[in-house]
């Protein structure tokens, strides 16, 4: 009888100590808030998107989001700005207000937001350049 109780108590104690495994990185697509142990399954949006701007002109530029990247730079943004800094929160993109210089060394204020589609194939940006509203969209 004592042996049976000891075995049952041991089983209950061992079962209660099992920690749930899953992705513990809140920036990933498959974040599991219940997971206590990161099992390496985290999935991230990354890749290069060829963007087409819908503004006064239809410039093209690339946006590259690195694997596991939260903060990233947009190179050749709107075709005249060498670098604009942005960050990602899961599938949302944020371009905080910042002053950037164009290729002629003129200063502009840029800010905006965007989103990546759930399948990770499409990126959409909405932004202002010194009060001019623009948007751009693109695919991998």
Buried (B, 14 or more C-beta within 10 A) or exposed (E): EEEEEEEEEEEEEEEEEEEEBBBBBEBBBEBBEEBEEBEEBBEBBBBBBEBEBBBEEEBBBEBEBBEEBBEBBBBBBBBBBEEBBBBBEBBEBBBEEBEBEBEEEEEBEBBBBBBBEEEBEBBBBBBBBEEEEBBBBBEB
